[in-house]
Each structure stands twice: as structure tokens, then as C-alpha cells.
């Protein structure tokens, strides 16, 4: 025999070996978090479960992401990729921005790779305040409010809230509740009807 049983796993800061695994370990944790939140929802997902699914110590999850709320927010962000989308949405000016936002928003939902995590976000937000706070903070302040402010219109927060409520409401009915005929309507038809309303919310003086 080569030795006794292994001692308890160390808690606290990750080891140098674990830290040196970045960014692969961070990406693996984030992928595991998205899968766990999508499958279990916010309430039933734990940092320990995410760590187990990623094959790392839970201390490493805390090291990269902090709290459960923060890794939840990161899993939302990676689905929307706002930094990449912002220039494409705003950089072309106010003309047609309603259509660009609608098409971008629904393209994210139509993608099977991002739909699961987003469904978990929406379902969790309906029953858990921490998840609702993440959704409000990310979608409102990090995406639509920034767009409204860049367009230099009055009451950007109010306008952003109207735009958020419009699109999230459609997403809930189409993707979570699957109410027909909206659930099976072509996405181009939805964009064509939604875009003028978003345009008015975000640009009309």
C-alpha cells in the first residue's frame, strides 16, 4: 500500500496549481454553472454543485466569481454577450435601432445553447428575489438603459423599463409558457411587429 487515506480538502484560496489552470478552469466553471442553473433553477443550484460539475474545488468557484449571485449574473452575461452587442446595436445611430434590438434579443432566445440558461433566469426571477435582482440589474442597467442613454432621450430609465417589459413578456409567453400561436410564430414576424414599438420607446422625444 502506498499511504493512508487522503486528508480533508483544503478550503480557502485556491492552490497555485488550480490558479494556473486559468482561463480553462474559469471557462469550465462558467459552463458548469450555466448547465446547473438551466437544469435545476436558481434555488436548487449551489456553489458546491457547480464545483462538482466542473471538477474543481468550491474555493476556486468563489475565487473566480465570488457568491452564487455573482456566478448567476456571469452566466446571464455570457448568454447575452453585451460588450459585443453594444457597438452593433448603438453604433449605427438611432435609425432602425428598434429592429436591431428586437432581432438581437430574439436571436439569443432562438439559439438552443443560450435559451436554456435564459429560461432558468426568467423562471427563477419569477419566484426568487435574488434572481429577479440579477435579471433587472443586467438587462436594464447593463443593456437597454445604456442604449437609451447613448441615444440621448428623456427618461432613459423609464423607457428602458418599458422596452424590457415588452421583450421579456414576449419571451415568457413564447419560450416559457409556449402559448400558441406566438410559440410557433416565425421570429421575423415577431421582430417586424415589435420593432416599431421599441423604436418609439427609445427614440421618440
Secondary structure per residue as TSV (DSSP state, phi and psi in degrees):
chain	resnum	aa	ss	phi	psi
A	1	X	-	360.0	149.7
A	2	X	-	-103.5	1.8
A	3	X	-	153.9	170.8
A	4	X	-	-79.1	-177.9
A	5	X	-	-66.2	150.4
A	6	X	-	-65.0	145.5
A	7	X	-	-74.1	176.2
A	8	X	-	-64.0	149.5
A	9	X	-	-68.5	137.9
A	10	X	-	-71.5	139.1
A	11	X	-	-107.9	167.6
A	12	X	S	102.5	-143.1
A	13	X	S	-65.3	144.1
A	14	X	-	-68.9	154.8
A	15	X	-	-71.5	166.8
A	16	X	H	-60.1	-37.0
A	17	X	H	-63.0	-44.0
A	18	X	H	-64.7	-43.6
A	19	X	H	-63.4	-36.9
A	20	X	T	-69.0	-11.5
A	21	X	T	-77.4	-9.6
A	22	X	T	-66.4	145.4
A	23	X	T	-88.8	0.6
A	24	X	H	-60.8	-42.6
A	25	X	H	-65.5	-40.8
A	26	X	H	-62.2	-44.7
A	27	X	H	-63.7	-39.0
A	28	X	H	-65.5	-39.7
A	29	X	H	-63.9	-44.1
A	30	X	H	-65.4	-40.5
A	31	X	H	-62.1	-42.4
A	32	X	H	-65.4	-39.3
A	33	X	H	-63.3	-44.1
A	34	X	H	-61.1	-42.1
A	35	X	H	-66.9	-41.6
A	36	X	H	-65.8	-45.6
A	37	X	H	-64.1	-38.2
A	38	X	H	-65.9	-38.9
A	39	X	H	-82.6	-39.5
A	40	X	H	-107.0	-16.1
A	41	X	H	80.6	173.9
A	42	X	H	-66.2	-48.8
A	43	X	H	-59.3	-42.3
A	44	X	H	-91.0	-1.4
A	45	X	-	-92.3	137.0
A	46	X	-	-126.6	158.7
A	47	X	H	-61.3	-38.8
A	48	X	H	-63.2	-39.9
A	49	X	H	-66.3	-39.0
A	50	X	H	-62.6	-45.0
A	51	X	H	-60.8	-43.6
A	52	X	H	-61.8	-43.1
A	53	X	H	-66.4	-31.2
A	54	X	H	-86.5	-11.2
A	55	X	T	74.4	33.8
A	56	X	S	-131.7	171.0
A	57	X	-	-76.4	146.7
A	58	X	H	-61.4	-26.1
A	59	X	H	-61.7	-31.9
A	60	X	H	-71.1	-34.1
A	61	X	H	-62.5	-46.3
A	62	X	H	-63.7	-36.2
A	63	X	H	-61.1	-43.4
A	64	X	H	-85.4	-34.4
A	65	X	H	-123.1	-14.2
A	66	X	-	82.2	-119.4
A	67	X	S	-88.4	172.7
A	68	X	H	-60.7	-40.7
A	69	X	H	-59.3	-39.8
A	70	X	H	-71.0	-36.7
A	71	X	H	-73.9	-29.9
A	72	X	H	-62.7	-45.9
A	73	X	H	-61.5	-40.2
A	74	X	H	-64.8	-35.7
A	75	X	H	-70.0	-30.1
A	76	X	H	-69.5	-45.5
A	77	X	H	-62.0	-40.6
A	78	X	H	-67.6	-23.6
A	79	X	H	-74.2	-38.0
A	80	X	H	-89.8	-25.0
A	81	X	-	46.0	60.6
A	82	X	H	-64.7	-33.3
A	83	X	H	-63.2	-35.1
A	84	X	H	-77.1	-32.6
A	85	X	H	-80.4	-29.4
A	86	X	H	-58.9	-47.4
A	87	X	H	-64.3	-40.3
A	88	X	H	-66.0	-33.6
A	89	X	H	-78.6	-42.5
A	90	X	H	-99.4	-31.1
A	91	X	T	-61.9	-19.7
A	92	X	T	-91.3	4.6
A	93	X	-	89.2	179.3
A	94	X	S	-72.3	-26.3
A	95	X	T	-64.2	123.3
A	96	X	T	77.7	9.6
A	97	X	H	-67.9	-30.4
A	98	X	H	-60.0	-43.7
A	99	X	H	-67.9	-41.0
A	100	X	H	-62.7	-43.1
A	101	X	H	-65.5	-46.2
A	102	X	H	-61.4	-44.1
A	103	X	H	-66.2	-39.6
A	104	X	H	-65.1	-48.8
A	105	X	H	-57.5	-48.6
A	106	X	H	-76.5	-24.1
A	107	X	H	-66.0	-34.7
A	108	X	H	-65.0	-42.4
A	109	X	H	-70.4	-31.5
A	110	X	H	-74.3	-19.8
A	111	X	S	-77.6	117.6
A	112	X	H	-57.6	-28.9
A	113	X	H	-70.0	-27.9
A	114	X	H	-106.6	-16.1
A	115	X	H	-64.8	-42.4
A	116	X	H	-58.0	-53.8
A	117	X	H	-59.7	-37.5
A	118	X	H	-69.1	-37.5
A	119	X	H	-61.0	-40.0
A	120	X	H	-62.7	-39.5
A	121	X	H	-61.6	-50.5
A	122	X	H	-65.1	-46.6
A	123	X	H	-62.9	-40.9
A	124	X	H	-67.9	-36.6
A	125	X	H	-65.3	-26.6
A	126	X	H	-73.4	-20.5
A	127	X	H	-124.7	-9.3
A	128	X	-	-135.1	121.5
A	129	X	H	-63.7	-35.5
A	130	X	H	-62.6	-42.2
A	131	X	H	-68.1	-38.8
A	132	X	H	-62.2	-39.2
A	133	X	H	-63.5	-41.9
A	134	X	H	-61.5	-46.5
A	135	X	H	-63.5	-44.8
A	136	X	I	-61.5	-48.3
A	137	X	I	-64.6	-41.8
A	138	X	I	-74.9	-56.9
A	139	X	I	-66.5	-39.0
A	140	X	I	-78.5	-61.9
A	141	X	I	-77.3	-29.6
A	142	X	I	-96.3	-6.7
A	143	X	I	-129.7	-76.5
A	144	X	I	-71.8	-37.0
A	145	X	H	-64.5	-38.6
A	146	X	H	-63.3	-39.5
A	147	X	H	-64.0	-45.7
A	148	X	H	-62.0	-40.7
A	149	X	H	-65.7	-39.4
A	150	X	H	-64.1	-27.7
A	151	X	T	-81.8	-7.4
A	152	X	T	58.0	55.5
A	153	X	-	-112.5	157.4
A	154	X	S	-66.2	154.4
A	155	X	S	50.7	55.1
A	156	X	H	-61.2	-36.1
A	157	X	H	-65.7	-45.8
A	158	X	H	-62.1	-43.5
A	159	X	H	-64.4	-40.7
A	160	X	H	-63.3	-40.1
A	161	X	H	-62.9	-40.7
A	162	X	H	-62.1	-44.0
A	163	X	H	-64.8	-42.8
A	164	X	H	-60.3	-48.8
A	165	X	H	-62.1	-36.2
A	166	X	H	-64.4	-51.0
A	167	X	H	-74.9	-40.8
A	168	X	H	-65.6	-37.6
A	169	X	H	-59.9	-44.7
A	170	X	H	-63.1	-41.5
A	171	X	H	-62.2	-41.1
A	172	X	I	-62.1	-47.0
A	173	X	I	-68.0	-40.0
A	174	X	I	-78.2	-46.5
A	175	X	I	-101.1	-32.8
A	176	X	I	-91.2	-50.8
A	177	X	S	-86.0	-23.2
A	178	X	-	53.1	52.8
A	179	X	-	-83.1	128.9
A	180	X	T	-89.6	148.7
A	181	X	T	-89.0	-0.1
A	182	X	G	-62.4	-36.2
A	183	X	G	-61.8	-32.4
A	184	X	G	-110.5	7.7
A	185	X	S	-67.3	143.6
A	186	X	-	-59.6	137.0
A	187	X	H	-62.8	-30.5
A	188	X	H	-63.3	-35.6
A	189	X	H	-67.1	-39.5
A	190	X	H	-65.0	-46.4
A	191	X	H	-59.1	-43.1
A	192	X	H	-61.5	-34.3
A	193	X	H	-84.5	-32.7
A	194	X	H	-81.7	-36.2
A	195	X	H	-55.5	-44.7
A	196	X	H	-61.8	-33.8
A	197	X	H	-68.6	-43.9
A	198	X	H	-62.7	-40.0
A	199	X	H	-58.4	-42.7
A	200	X	H	-67.6	-43.3
A	201	X	H	-56.6	-43.9
A	202	X	H	-95.7	-12.9
A	203	X	H	-127.7	-21.4
A	204	X	-	-69.8	129.2
A	205	X	-	-78.6	360.0
